[in-house]
């Protein structure tokens, strides 16, 4: 699935130690324009954080994977970006559901994440 919009906030990077080694993630808040703009928090894992060089105000198109999981009776949803393209010609936000490929594994270990 793809989602397009503008990066409105960049949250601090987080790191930790898991049984597979050190992990790193960072969250970016994207605003999808429209009559009623929506904000979506995207999570980016590992080396892709620095590789993409995302900055506040950048118009982007992100390929995402949405996943929910239960922890202690509550449900938590992650929107993981596995590809981000900075698009200076972005003509408004949109969501496309025609991406048949599954995203690659990011190496995160669900045992190390508290939810």
Jmol script that loads the backbone (N, CA, C; Angstrom):
load data "model"
ATOM      1  N   UNK A   1       0.847  -1.160   0.000  1.00  0.00           N
ATOM      2  CA  UNK A   1       0.000   0.000   0.000  1.00  0.00           C
ATOM      3  C   UNK A   1       0.901   1.234   0.000  1.00  0.00           C
ATOM      4  N   UNK A   2       0.474   2.279  -0.658  1.00  0.00           N
ATOM      5  CA  UNK A   2       1.219   3.543  -0.675  1.00  0.00           C
ATOM      6  C   UNK A   2       0.373   4.658  -0.091  1.00  0.00           C
ATOM      7  N   UNK A   3       1.056   5.599   0.530  1.00  0.00           N
ATOM      8  CA  UNK A   3       0.389   6.742   1.141  1.00  0.00           C
ATOM      9  C   UNK A   3       1.248   7.973   0.845  1.00  0.00           C
ATOM     10  N   UNK A   4       0.613   9.097   0.496  1.00  0.00           N
ATOM     11  CA  UNK A   4       1.347  10.311   0.141  1.00  0.00           C
ATOM     12  C   UNK A   4       0.904  11.480   1.000  1.00  0.00           C
ATOM     13  N   UNK A   5       1.851  12.334   1.339  1.00  0.00           N
ATOM     14  CA  UNK A   5       1.550  13.510   2.133  1.00  0.00           C
ATOM     15  C   UNK A   5       2.827  14.249   2.456  1.00  0.00           C
ATOM     16  N   UNK A   6       2.756  15.115   3.486  1.00  0.00           N
ATOM     17  CA  UNK A   6       3.890  15.941   3.874  1.00  0.00           C
ATOM     18  C   UNK A   6       4.312  15.574   5.291  1.00  0.00           C
ATOM     19  N   UNK A   7       5.637  15.497   5.518  1.00  0.00           N
ATOM     20  CA  UNK A   7       6.165  15.214   6.858  1.00  0.00           C
ATOM     21  C   UNK A   7       5.994  16.470   7.714  1.00  0.00           C
ATOM     22  N   UNK A   8       5.236  16.351   8.815  1.00  0.00           N
ATOM     23  CA  UNK A   8       4.973  17.507   9.671  1.00  0.00           C
ATOM     24  C   UNK A   8       5.715  17.433  11.003  1.00  0.00           C
ATOM     25  N   UNK A   9       6.240  16.245  11.331  1.00  0.00           N
ATOM     26  CA  UNK A   9       6.966  16.113  12.594  1.00  0.00           C
ATOM     27  C   UNK A   9       7.911  14.912  12.504  1.00  0.00           C
ATOM     28  N   UNK A  10       9.084  15.073  13.111  1.00  0.00           N
ATOM     29  CA  UNK A  10      10.053  13.982  13.183  1.00  0.00           C
ATOM     30  C   UNK A  10      10.332  13.735  14.659  1.00  0.00           C
ATOM     31  N   UNK A  11      10.036  12.531  15.119  1.00  0.00           N
ATOM     32  CA  UNK A  11      10.235  12.189  16.522  1.00  0.00           C
ATOM     33  C   UNK A  11      11.655  11.667  16.722  1.00  0.00           C
ATOM     34  N   UNK A  12      12.189  11.727  17.947  1.00  0.00           N
ATOM     35  CA  UNK A  12      13.562  11.274  18.200  1.00  0.00           C
ATOM     36  C   UNK A  12      13.732   9.789  17.882  1.00  0.00           C
ATOM     37  N   UNK A  13      14.923   9.445  17.389  1.00  0.00           N
ATOM     38  CA  UNK A  13      15.243   8.042  17.115  1.00  0.00           C
ATOM     39  C   UNK A  13      15.322   7.276  18.429  1.00  0.00           C
ATOM     40  N   UNK A  14      14.959   6.000  18.361  1.00  0.00           N
ATOM     41  CA  UNK A  14      15.026   5.115  19.528  1.00  0.00           C
ATOM     42  C   UNK A  14      15.925   3.935  19.175  1.00  0.00           C
ATOM     43  N   UNK A  15      16.699   3.466  20.140  1.00  0.00           N
ATOM     44  CA  UNK A  15      17.545   2.297  19.934  1.00  0.00           C
ATOM     45  C   UNK A  15      17.386   1.352  21.103  1.00  0.00           C
ATOM     46  N   UNK A  16      17.776   0.119  20.879  1.00  0.00           N
ATOM     47  CA  UNK A  16      17.708  -0.877  21.934  1.00  0.00           C
ATOM     48  C   UNK A  16      18.541  -2.087  21.570  1.00  0.00           C
ATOM     49  N   UNK A  17      18.635  -2.999  22.516  1.00  0.00           N
ATOM     50  CA  UNK A  17      19.407  -4.225  22.322  1.00  0.00           C
ATOM     51  C   UNK A  17      18.442  -5.400  22.371  1.00  0.00           C
ATOM     52  N   UNK A  18      18.439  -6.207  21.314  1.00  0.00           N
ATOM     53  CA  UNK A  18      17.627  -7.411  21.261  1.00  0.00           C
ATOM     54  C   UNK A  18      18.514  -8.623  21.129  1.00  0.00           C
ATOM     55  N   UNK A  19      17.912  -9.806  21.064  1.00  0.00           N
ATOM     56  CA  UNK A  19      18.746 -11.001  20.934  1.00  0.00           C
ATOM     57  C   UNK A  19      19.429 -11.081  19.575  1.00  0.00           C
ATOM     58  N   UNK A  20      18.960 -10.324  18.573  1.00  0.00           N
ATOM     59  CA  UNK A  20      19.603 -10.285  17.258  1.00  0.00           C
ATOM     60  C   UNK A  20      20.565  -9.107  17.123  1.00  0.00           C
ATOM     61  N   UNK A  21      20.824  -8.383  18.189  1.00  0.00           N
ATOM     62  CA  UNK A  21      21.735  -7.244  18.147  1.00  0.00           C
ATOM     63  C   UNK A  21      21.016  -5.932  18.403  1.00  0.00           C
ATOM     64  N   UNK A  22      21.683  -4.846  18.060  1.00  0.00           N
ATOM     65  CA  UNK A  22      21.148  -3.499  18.289  1.00  0.00           C
ATOM     66  C   UNK A  22      20.098  -3.178  17.219  1.00  0.00           C
ATOM     67  N   UNK A  23      18.980  -2.568  17.642  1.00  0.00           N
ATOM     68  CA  UNK A  23      17.973  -2.118  16.695  1.00  0.00           C
ATOM     69  C   UNK A  23      17.791  -0.614  16.837  1.00  0.00           C
ATOM     70  N   UNK A  24      17.298   0.005  15.755  1.00  0.00           N
ATOM     71  CA  UNK A  24      17.065   1.449  15.735  1.00  0.00           C
ATOM     72  C   UNK A  24      15.775   1.718  14.971  1.00  0.00           C
ATOM     73  N   UNK A  25      14.956   2.612  15.501  1.00  0.00           N
ATOM     74  CA  UNK A  25      13.747   3.011  14.790  1.00  0.00           C
ATOM     75  C   UNK A  25      13.498   4.493  15.007  1.00  0.00           C
ATOM     76  N   UNK A  26      12.781   5.088  14.075  1.00  0.00           N
ATOM     77  CA  UNK A  26      12.400   6.490  14.197  1.00  0.00           C
ATOM     78  C   UNK A  26      10.996   6.639  13.630  1.00  0.00           C
ATOM     79  N   UNK A  27      10.224   7.538  14.231  1.00  0.00           N
ATOM     80  CA  UNK A  27       8.857   7.772  13.783  1.00  0.00           C
ATOM     81  C   UNK A  27       8.738   9.150  13.154  1.00  0.00           C
ATOM     82  N   UNK A  28       7.958   9.210  12.089  1.00  0.00           N
ATOM     83  CA  UNK A  28       7.709  10.432  11.326  1.00  0.00           C
ATOM     84  C   UNK A  28       6.203  10.611  11.228  1.00  0.00           C
ATOM     85  N   UNK A  29       5.718  11.819  11.470  1.00  0.00           N
ATOM     86  CA  UNK A  29       4.286  12.093  11.344  1.00  0.00           C
ATOM     87  C   UNK A  29       4.045  12.730   9.978  1.00  0.00           C
ATOM     88  N   UNK A  30       3.174  12.100   9.199  1.00  0.00           N
ATOM     89  CA  UNK A  30       2.820  12.573   7.855  1.00  0.00           C
ATOM     90  C   UNK A  30       1.388  13.091   7.881  1.00  0.00           C
ATOM     91  N   UNK A  31       1.166  14.230   7.226  1.00  0.00           N
ATOM     92  CA  UNK A  31      -0.190  14.752   7.074  1.00  0.00           C
ATOM     93  C   UNK A  31      -0.653  14.496   5.649  1.00  0.00           C
ATOM     94  N   UNK A  32      -1.789  13.831   5.536  1.00  0.00           N
ATOM     95  CA  UNK A  32      -2.384  13.547   4.232  1.00  0.00           C
ATOM     96  C   UNK A  32      -3.406  14.644   3.969  1.00  0.00           C
ATOM     97  N   UNK A  33      -3.184  15.461   2.932  1.00  0.00           N
ATOM     98  CA  UNK A  33      -4.094  16.577   2.675  1.00  0.00           C
ATOM     99  C   UNK A  33      -5.452  16.109   2.164  1.00  0.00           C
ATOM    100  N   UNK A  34      -6.406  16.983   2.267  1.00  0.00           N
ATOM    101  CA  UNK A  34      -7.759  16.720   1.805  1.00  0.00           C
ATOM    102  C   UNK A  34      -8.707  17.663   2.505  1.00  0.00           C
ATOM    103  N   UNK A  35      -9.975  17.462   2.284  1.00  0.00           N
ATOM    104  CA  UNK A  35     -10.969  18.304   2.943  1.00  0.00           C
ATOM    105  C   UNK A  35     -10.822  18.209   4.466  1.00  0.00           C
ATOM    106  N   UNK A  36     -10.555  17.005   4.954  1.00  0.00           N
ATOM    107  CA  UNK A  36     -10.296  16.760   6.376  1.00  0.00           C
ATOM    108  C   UNK A  36      -8.936  16.078   6.484  1.00  0.00           C
ATOM    109  N   UNK A  37      -7.831  16.863   6.570  1.00  0.00           N
ATOM    110  CA  UNK A  37      -6.481  16.269   6.598  1.00  0.00           C
ATOM    111  C   UNK A  37      -6.336  15.262   7.738  1.00  0.00           C
ATOM    112  N   UNK A  38      -5.611  14.200   7.460  1.00  0.00           N
ATOM    113  CA  UNK A  38      -5.365  13.140   8.437  1.00  0.00           C
ATOM    114  C   UNK A  38      -3.872  13.098   8.737  1.00  0.00           C
ATOM    115  N   UNK A  39      -3.517  12.734   9.959  1.00  0.00           N
ATOM    116  CA  UNK A  39      -2.121  12.552  10.332  1.00  0.00           C
ATOM    117  C   UNK A  39      -1.888  11.069  10.599  1.00  0.00           C
ATOM    118  N   UNK A  40      -0.745  10.568  10.090  1.00  0.00           N
ATOM    119  CA  UNK A  40      -0.372   9.171  10.248  1.00  0.00           C
ATOM    120  C   UNK A  40       1.066   9.121  10.748  1.00  0.00           C
ATOM    121  N   UNK A  41       1.319   8.324  11.777  1.00  0.00           N
ATOM    122  CA  UNK A  41       2.665   8.153  12.309  1.00  0.00           C
ATOM    123  C   UNK A  41       3.297   6.937  11.633  1.00  0.00           C
ATOM    124  N   UNK A  42       4.376   7.194  10.864  1.00  0.00           N
ATOM    125  CA  UNK A  42       5.098   6.140  10.162  1.00  0.00           C
ATOM    126  C   UNK A  42       6.322   5.741  10.975  1.00  0.00           C
ATOM    127  N   UNK A  43       6.602   4.456  11.050  1.00  0.00           N
ATOM    128  CA  UNK A  43       7.801   3.960  11.721  1.00  0.00           C
ATOM    129  C   UNK A  43       8.789   3.485  10.661  1.00  0.00           C
ATOM    130  N   UNK A  44      10.035   3.922  10.791  1.00  0.00           N
ATOM    131  CA  UNK A  44      11.114   3.501   9.895  1.00  0.00           C
ATOM    132  C   UNK A  44      12.165   2.807  10.750  1.00  0.00           C
ATOM    133  N   UNK A  45      12.629   1.640  10.285  1.00  0.00           N
ATOM    134  CA  UNK A  45      13.589   0.828  11.033  1.00  0.00           C
ATOM    135  C   UNK A  45      14.959   0.824  10.383  1.00  0.00           C
ATOM    136  N   UNK A  46      16.006   0.738  11.190  1.00  0.00           N
ATOM    137  CA  UNK A  46      17.368   0.456  10.756  1.00  0.00           C
ATOM    138  C   UNK A  46      18.020   1.528   9.911  1.00  0.00           C
ATOM    139  N   UNK A  47      18.842   1.062   8.954  1.00  0.00           N
ATOM    140  CA  UNK A  47      19.653   1.956   8.118  1.00  0.00           C
ATOM    141  C   UNK A  47      18.822   2.854   7.215  1.00  0.00           C
ATOM    142  N   UNK A  48      17.574   2.508   6.969  1.00  0.00           N
ATOM    143  CA  UNK A  48      16.734   3.303   6.084  1.00  0.00           C
ATOM    144  C   UNK A  48      16.483   4.709   6.649  1.00  0.00           C
ATOM    145  N   UNK A  49      16.617   4.863   7.962  1.00  0.00           N
ATOM    146  CA  UNK A  49      16.415   6.171   8.596  1.00  0.00           C
ATOM    147  C   UNK A  49      17.363   7.200   7.985  1.00  0.00           C
ATOM    148  N   UNK A  50      18.643   6.875   7.938  1.00  0.00           N
ATOM    149  CA  UNK A  50      19.642   7.793   7.396  1.00  0.00           C
ATOM    150  C   UNK A  50      19.673   7.766   5.869  1.00  0.00           C
ATOM    151  N   UNK A  51      19.391   6.611   5.293  1.00  0.00           N
ATOM    152  CA  UNK A  51      19.445   6.441   3.837  1.00  0.00           C
ATOM    153  C   UNK A  51      18.474   7.378   3.127  1.00  0.00           C
ATOM    154  N   UNK A  52      17.274   7.517   3.636  1.00  0.00           N
ATOM    155  CA  UNK A  52      16.256   8.318   2.957  1.00  0.00           C
ATOM    156  C   UNK A  52      16.403   9.810   3.226  1.00  0.00           C
ATOM    157  N   UNK A  53      17.007  10.213   4.319  1.00  0.00           N
ATOM    158  CA  UNK A  53      17.231  11.627   4.623  1.00  0.00           C
ATOM    159  C   UNK A  53      15.944  12.447   4.677  1.00  0.00           C
ATOM    160  N   UNK A  54      14.940  11.929   5.344  1.00  0.00           N
ATOM    161  CA  UNK A  54      13.638  12.601   5.433  1.00  0.00           C
ATOM    162  C   UNK A  54      13.760  13.821   6.339  1.00  0.00           C
ATOM    163  N   UNK A  55      13.192  14.960   5.888  1.00  0.00           N
ATOM    164  CA  UNK A  55      13.206  16.200   6.670  1.00  0.00           C
ATOM    165  C   UNK A  55      11.781  16.708   6.854  1.00  0.00           C
ATOM    166  N   UNK A  56      11.584  17.484   7.905  1.00  0.00           N
ATOM    167  CA  UNK A  56      10.276  18.086   8.142  1.00  0.00           C
ATOM    168  C   UNK A  56       9.917  18.981   6.964  1.00  0.00           C
ATOM    169  N   UNK A  57       8.680  18.871   6.483  1.00  0.00           N
ATOM    170  CA  UNK A  57       8.208  19.659   5.351  1.00  0.00           C
ATOM    171  C   UNK A  57       8.318  18.940   4.021  1.00  0.00           C
ATOM    172  N   UNK A  58       9.055  17.811   3.970  1.00  0.00           N
ATOM    173  CA  UNK A  58       9.200  17.064   2.720  1.00  0.00           C
ATOM    174  C   UNK A  58       7.882  16.436   2.288  1.00  0.00           C
ATOM    175  N   UNK A  59       7.491  16.608   1.017  1.00  0.00           N
ATOM    176  CA  UNK A  59       6.369  15.842   0.476  1.00  0.00           C
ATOM    177  C   UNK A  59       6.902  14.454   0.103  1.00  0.00           C
ATOM    178  N   UNK A  60       6.257  13.403   0.581  1.00  0.00           N
ATOM    179  CA  UNK A  60       6.761  12.055   0.356  1.00  0.00           C
ATOM    180  C   UNK A  60       5.643  11.099  -0.062  1.00  0.00           C
ATOM    181  N   UNK A  61       6.060  10.020  -0.695  1.00  0.00           N
ATOM    182  CA  UNK A  61       5.199   8.873  -0.938  1.00  0.00           C
ATOM    183  C   UNK A  61       5.869   7.704  -0.242  1.00  0.00           C
ATOM    184  N   UNK A  62       5.145   7.036   0.659  1.00  0.00           N
ATOM    185  CA  UNK A  62       5.704   5.938   1.440  1.00  0.00           C
ATOM    186  C   UNK A  62       4.982   4.642   1.111  1.00  0.00           C
ATOM    187  N   UNK A  63       5.755   3.593   0.874  1.00  0.00           N
ATOM    188  CA  UNK A  63       5.208   2.240   0.768  1.00  0.00           C
ATOM    189  C   UNK A  63       5.174   1.700   2.192  1.00  0.00           C
ATOM    190  N   UNK A  64       4.010   1.232   2.620  1.00  0.00           N
ATOM    191  CA  UNK A  64       3.829   0.882   4.029  1.00  0.00           C
ATOM    192  C   UNK A  64       3.251  -0.517   4.204  1.00  0.00           C
ATOM    193  N   UNK A  65       3.431  -1.021   5.399  1.00  0.00           N
ATOM    194  CA  UNK A  65       2.820  -2.260   5.855  1.00  0.00           C
ATOM    195  C   UNK A  65       2.122  -1.925   7.167  1.00  0.00           C
ATOM    196  N   UNK A  66       0.845  -2.247   7.269  1.00  0.00           N
ATOM    197  CA  UNK A  66       0.076  -1.967   8.485  1.00  0.00           C
ATOM    198  C   UNK A  66      -0.120  -3.278   9.230  1.00  0.00           C
ATOM    199  N   UNK A  67       0.204  -3.255  10.527  1.00  0.00           N
ATOM    200  CA  UNK A  67       0.074  -4.463  11.328  1.00  0.00           C
ATOM    201  C   UNK A  67      -0.427  -4.091  12.723  1.00  0.00           C
ATOM    202  N   UNK A  68      -1.365  -4.887  13.239  1.00  0.00           N
ATOM    203  CA  UNK A  68      -1.854  -4.711  14.607  1.00  0.00           C
ATOM    204  C   UNK A  68      -1.533  -5.954  15.411  1.00  0.00           C
ATOM    205  N   UNK A  69      -1.235  -5.751  16.694  1.00  0.00           N
ATOM    206  CA  UNK A  69      -1.007  -6.895  17.572  1.00  0.00           C
ATOM    207  C   UNK A  69      -1.534  -6.583  18.963  1.00  0.00           C
ATOM    208  N   UNK A  70      -1.847  -7.644  19.689  1.00  0.00           N
ATOM    209  CA  UNK A  70      -2.438  -7.528  21.010  1.00  0.00           C
ATOM    210  C   UNK A  70      -1.366  -7.672  22.080  1.00  0.00           C
ATOM    211  N   UNK A  71      -1.453  -6.861  23.107  1.00  0.00           N
ATOM    212  CA  UNK A  71      -0.566  -6.956  24.259  1.00  0.00           C
ATOM    213  C   UNK A  71      -1.381  -6.623  25.500  1.00  0.00           C
ATOM    214  N   UNK A  72      -1.478  -7.559  26.408  1.00  0.00           N
ATOM    215  CA  UNK A  72      -2.240  -7.387  27.661  1.00  0.00           C
ATOM    216  C   UNK A  72      -3.667  -6.912  27.423  1.00  0.00           C
ATOM    217  N   UNK A  73      -4.327  -7.492  26.446  1.00  0.00           N
ATOM    218  CA  UNK A  73      -5.727  -7.173  26.195  1.00  0.00           C
ATOM    219  C   UNK A  73      -5.980  -5.909  25.397  1.00  0.00           C
ATOM    220  N   UNK A  74      -4.931  -5.210  24.998  1.00  0.00           N
ATOM    221  CA  UNK A  74      -5.076  -3.999  24.183  1.00  0.00           C
ATOM    222  C   UNK A  74      -4.453  -4.242  22.827  1.00  0.00           C
ATOM    223  N   UNK A  75      -4.957  -3.540  21.817  1.00  0.00           N
ATOM    224  CA  UNK A  75      -4.439  -3.683  20.459  1.00  0.00           C
ATOM    225  C   UNK A  75      -3.644  -2.449  20.075  1.00  0.00           C
ATOM    226  N   UNK A  76      -2.481  -2.675  19.430  1.00  0.00           N
ATOM    227  CA  UNK A  76      -1.592  -1.617  18.989  1.00  0.00           C
ATOM    228  C   UNK A  76      -1.348  -1.790  17.490  1.00  0.00           C
ATOM    229  N   UNK A  77      -1.374  -0.682  16.756  1.00  0.00           N
ATOM    230  CA  UNK A  77      -1.198  -0.718  15.314  1.00  0.00           C
ATOM    231  C   UNK A  77       0.078   0.016  14.929  1.00  0.00           C
ATOM    232  N   UNK A  78       0.890  -0.636  14.087  1.00  0.00           N
ATOM    233  CA  UNK A  78       2.111  -0.049  13.557  1.00  0.00           C
ATOM    234  C   UNK A  78       1.930   0.197  12.068  1.00  0.00           C
ATOM    235  N   UNK A  79       2.404   1.344  11.609  1.00  0.00           N
ATOM    236  CA  UNK A  79       2.464   1.649  10.178  1.00  0.00           C
ATOM    237  C   UNK A  79       3.950   1.728   9.847  1.00  0.00           C
ATOM    238  N   UNK A  80       4.495   0.644   9.280  1.00  0.00           N
ATOM    239  CA  UNK A  80       5.928   0.551   8.996  1.00  0.00           C
ATOM    240  C   UNK A  80       6.190   0.953   7.546  1.00  0.00           C
ATOM    241  N   UNK A  81       7.033   1.941   7.371  1.00  0.00           N
ATOM    242  CA  UNK A  81       7.426   2.372   6.019  1.00  0.00           C
ATOM    243  C   UNK A  81       8.624   1.550   5.585  1.00  0.00           C
ATOM    244  N   UNK A  82       8.514   0.874   4.440  1.00  0.00           N
ATOM    245  CA  UNK A  82       9.638   0.087   3.939  1.00  0.00           C
ATOM    246  C   UNK A  82      10.260   0.722   2.702  1.00  0.00           C
ATOM    247  N   UNK A  83       9.649   1.791   2.209  1.00  0.00           N
ATOM    248  CA  UNK A  83      10.222   2.567   1.113  1.00  0.00           C
ATOM    249  C   UNK A  83       9.631   3.969   1.190  1.00  0.00           C
ATOM    250  N   UNK A  84      10.480   4.989   1.090  1.00  0.00           N
ATOM    251  CA  UNK A  84      10.015   6.375   1.098  1.00  0.00           C
ATOM    252  C   UNK A  84      10.683   7.111  -0.056  1.00  0.00           C
ATOM    253  N   UNK A  85       9.863   7.812  -0.847  1.00  0.00           N
ATOM    254  CA  UNK A  85      10.375   8.610  -1.961  1.00  0.00           C
ATOM    255  C   UNK A  85       9.986  10.059  -1.695  1.00  0.00           C
ATOM    256  N   UNK A  86      10.985  10.936  -1.668  1.00  0.00           N
ATOM    257  CA  UNK A  86      10.713  12.365  -1.513  1.00  0.00           C
ATOM    258  C   UNK A  86      10.245  12.870  -2.866  1.00  0.00           C
ATOM    259  N   UNK A  87       9.045  13.460  -2.882  1.00  0.00           N
ATOM    260  CA  UNK A  87       8.386  13.805  -4.142  1.00  0.00           C
ATOM    261  C   UNK A  87       8.105  15.300  -4.181  1.00  0.00           C
ATOM    262  N   UNK A  88       8.930  16.061  -4.862  1.00  0.00           N
ATOM    263  CA  UNK A  88       8.722  17.502  -4.973  1.00  0.00           C
ATOM    264  C   UNK A  88       7.558  17.862  -5.883  1.00  0.00           C
ATOM    265  N   UNK A  89       7.045  16.896  -6.631  1.00  0.00           N
ATOM    266  CA  UNK A  89       5.907  17.143  -7.526  1.00  0.00           C
ATOM    267  C   UNK A  89       4.619  16.567  -6.955  1.00  0.00           C
ATOM    268  N   UNK A  90       4.601  16.210  -5.678  1.00  0.00           N
ATOM    269  CA  UNK A  90       3.438  15.604  -5.048  1.00  0.00           C
ATOM    270  C   UNK A  90       2.234  16.537  -5.155  1.00  0.00           C
ATOM    271  N   UNK A  91       1.183  16.072  -5.784  1.00  0.00           N
ATOM    272  CA  UNK A  91       0.004  16.907  -6.038  1.00  0.00           C
ATOM    273  C   UNK A  91      -1.145  16.551  -5.116  1.00  0.00           C
ATOM    274  N   UNK A  92      -0.874  16.299  -3.848  1.00  0.00           N
ATOM    275  CA  UNK A  92      -1.954  16.006  -2.912  1.00  0.00           C
ATOM    276  C   UNK A  92      -1.845  14.584  -2.401  1.00  0.00           C
ATOM    277  N   UNK A  93      -2.371  14.378  -1.214  1.00  0.00           N
ATOM    278  CA  UNK A  93      -2.253  13.070  -0.597  1.00  0.00           C
ATOM    279  C   UNK A  93      -3.219  12.059  -1.160  1.00  0.00           C
ATOM    280  N   UNK A  94      -2.788  10.835  -1.145  1.00  0.00           N
ATOM    281  CA  UNK A  94      -3.650   9.767  -1.601  1.00  0.00           C
ATOM    282  C   UNK A  94      -3.181   8.460  -0.995  1.00  0.00           C
ATOM    283  N   UNK A  95      -4.068   7.493  -0.974  1.00  0.00           N
ATOM    284  CA  UNK A  95      -3.731   6.156  -0.522  1.00  0.00           C
ATOM    285  C   UNK A  95      -4.029   5.216  -1.675  1.00  0.00           C
ATOM    286  N   UNK A  96      -3.057   4.367  -2.009  1.00  0.00           N
ATOM    287  CA  UNK A  96      -3.237   3.384  -3.068  1.00  0.00           C
ATOM    288  C   UNK A  96      -3.068   2.008  -2.454  1.00  0.00           C
ATOM    289  N   UNK A  97      -3.959   1.076  -2.801  1.00  0.00           N
ATOM    290  CA  UNK A  97      -3.900  -0.261  -2.229  1.00  0.00           C
ATOM    291  C   UNK A  97      -3.513  -1.308  -3.251  1.00  0.00           C
ATOM    292  N   UNK A  98      -2.876  -0.933  -4.352  1.00  0.00           N
ATOM    293  CA  UNK A  98      -2.575  -1.856  -5.430  1.00  0.00           C
ATOM    294  C   UNK A  98      -1.164  -2.410  -5.391  1.00  0.00           C
ATOM    295  N   UNK A  99      -0.472  -2.339  -4.281  1.00  0.00           N
ATOM    296  CA  UNK A  99       0.907  -2.810  -4.207  1.00  0.00           C
ATOM    297  C   UNK A  99       0.884  -4.269  -3.765  1.00  0.00           C
ATOM    298  N   UNK A 100       1.135  -5.233  -4.694  1.00  0.00           N
ATOM    299  CA  UNK A 100       1.005  -6.642  -4.346  1.00  0.00           C
ATOM    300  C   UNK A 100       2.205  -7.208  -3.600  1.00  0.00           C
ATOM    301  N   UNK A 101       3.387  -6.589  -3.670  1.00  0.00           N
ATOM    302  CA  UNK A 101       4.585  -7.126  -3.048  1.00  0.00           C
ATOM    303  C   UNK A 101       4.554  -6.938  -1.545  1.00  0.00           C
ATOM    304  N   UNK A 102       5.050  -7.932  -0.831  1.00  0.00           N
ATOM    305  CA  UNK A 102       5.169  -7.821   0.611  1.00  0.00           C
ATOM    306  C   UNK A 102       6.480  -7.136   0.950  1.00  0.00           C
ATOM    307  N   UNK A 103       6.500  -6.317   1.989  1.00  0.00           N
ATOM    308  CA  UNK A 103       7.740  -5.624   2.349  1.00  0.00           C
ATOM    309  C   UNK A 103       8.745  -6.599   2.924  1.00  0.00           C
ATOM    310  N   UNK A 104      10.037  -6.292   2.806  1.00  0.00           N
ATOM    311  CA  UNK A 104      11.068  -7.151   3.386  1.00  0.00           C
ATOM    312  C   UNK A 104      11.069  -7.029   4.903  1.00  0.00           C
ATOM    313  N   UNK A 105      11.636  -8.004   5.561  1.00  0.00           N
ATOM    314  CA  UNK A 105      11.757  -7.975   7.007  1.00  0.00           C
ATOM    315  C   UNK A 105      12.763  -6.900   7.401  1.00  0.00           C
ATOM    316  N   UNK A 106      12.478  -6.197   8.490  1.00  0.00           N
ATOM    317  CA  UNK A 106      13.372  -5.139   8.934  1.00  0.00           C
ATOM    318  C   UNK A 106      14.316  -5.613  10.015  1.00  0.00           C
ATOM    319  N   UNK A 107      14.226  -6.869  10.429  1.00  0.00           N
ATOM    320  CA  UNK A 107      15.122  -7.384  11.444  1.00  0.00           C
ATOM    321  C   UNK A 107      14.675  -7.089  12.855  1.00  0.00           C
ATOM    322  N   UNK A 108      13.534  -6.423  13.026  1.00  0.00           N
ATOM    323  CA  UNK A 108      13.084  -6.188  14.376  1.00  0.00           C
ATOM    324  C   UNK A 108      12.566  -7.485  14.961  1.00  0.00           C
ATOM    325  N   UNK A 109      12.715  -7.628  16.244  1.00  0.00           N
ATOM    326  CA  UNK A 109      12.318  -8.847  16.917  1.00  0.00           C
ATOM    327  C   UNK A 109      11.123  -8.532  17.800  1.00  0.00           C
ATOM    328  N   UNK A 110       9.981  -9.130  17.495  1.00  0.00           N
ATOM    329  CA  UNK A 110       8.756  -8.814  18.225  1.00  0.00           C
ATOM    330  C   UNK A 110       8.886  -9.131  19.718  1.00  0.00           C
ATOM    331  N   UNK A 111       9.802 -10.057  20.081  1.00  0.00           N
ATOM    332  CA  UNK A 111      10.011 -10.376  21.479  1.00  0.00           C
ATOM    333  C   UNK A 111      10.612  -9.184  22.231  1.00  0.00           C
ATOM    334  N   UNK A 112      11.349  -8.304  21.520  1.00  0.00           N
ATOM    335  CA  UNK A 112      12.027  -7.189  22.151  1.00  0.00           C
ATOM    336  C   UNK A 112      11.149  -5.962  22.291  1.00  0.00           C
ATOM    337  N   UNK A 113      10.008  -5.959  21.612  1.00  0.00           N
ATOM    338  CA  UNK A 113       9.127  -4.794  21.603  1.00  0.00           C
ATOM    339  C   UNK A 113       8.054  -5.014  22.668  1.00  0.00           C
ATOM    340  N   UNK A 114       7.770  -4.038  23.515  1.00  0.00           N
ATOM    341  CA  UNK A 114       6.883  -4.252  24.652  1.00  0.00           C
ATOM    342  C   UNK A 114       5.402  -4.340  24.312  1.00  0.00           C
ATOM    343  N   UNK A 115       5.038  -4.375  23.037  1.00  0.00           N
ATOM    344  CA  UNK A 115       3.623  -4.534  22.684  1.00  0.00           C
ATOM    345  C   UNK A 115       3.475  -5.375  21.465  1.00  0.00           C
TER     346      UNK A 115
END
end "model"
wireframe off; spacefill off
backbone 0.3
color backbone group
